[in-house]
């Protein structure tokens, strides 16, 4: 069973607008959540994270929101830039276990 | 500062052949991981290691073996390659802070095709 779900395979946004990427999880024991960004022919790179004791974490143009009651998190990118076009993976873990990744969402930012 | 280096970057194998993928990290990280990425499937954990001399199974371990003889190296072996193992393989490492690992650093991947 898939514990981390990204139900939107792709998303297109105009440059300057907000991009919202969504992620749902089923395991209520997850205590740490991360977003990774991946360009073609490269490995994933860490973008932003949030602990389960928080509901928001912000880093520049990137903000992650966590709604534990809904088992849902989202990544907001404001304003979106063409260089943000990539595949975004949501990941989660429980304690010191390895990260569990979602299937990814391909973001295209159109100039 | 190379980070995580994977070799080879590309490989084509015939069904039944064997090969070893090498992952090397120079960050003195304790934990190392092998993931595979397939279209529409995201990143799935194959095996991982929590320290030199240790290995553990992940979500999709069948058909693969691993070894961690040195802290900086994590080898992934395919004894008899099958077309279902056609994938992009990513190695990652992370450091241990207290009792929790942080900061996964990924290599650039190995694209393997089994024909």
Contacts between the chains, C-beta under 8 A, distances in Angstrom:
chain1	res1	chain2	res2	distance
A	6	B	42	7.7
A	9	B	40	7.4
A	36	B	104	8.0
A	41	B	108	7.2
A	41	B	109	7.5
A	42	B	108	5.6
A	42	B	109	7.5
A	43	B	4	7.4
A	43	B	90	5.6
A	43	B	92	7.6
A	43	B	106	3.2
A	43	B	107	5.3
A	43	B	108	5.0
A	43	B	109	5.7
A	44	B	43	7.3
A	44	B	90	7.2
A	44	B	104	8.0
A	44	B	106	5.0
A	45	B	106	7.1
A	46	B	103	7.0
A	46	B	104	6.7
A	89	B	42	6.5
A	89	B	43	6.5
A	91	B	43	8.0
A	95	B	100	7.1
A	96	B	99	6.1
A	96	B	100	5.1
A	96	B	101	5.9
A	98	B	33	5.9
A	98	B	45	5.3
A	98	B	48	5.2
A	98	B	58	6.5
A	99	B	45	7.9
A	99	B	104	6.4
A	100	B	45	7.6
A	101	B	35	7.5
A	101	B	42	4.8
A	101	B	43	4.0
A	101	B	44	7.5
A	102	B	42	5.5
A	103	B	40	6.2
A	103	B	41	6.2
A	103	B	42	3.8
A	104	B	42	5.4
A	104	B	43	8.0
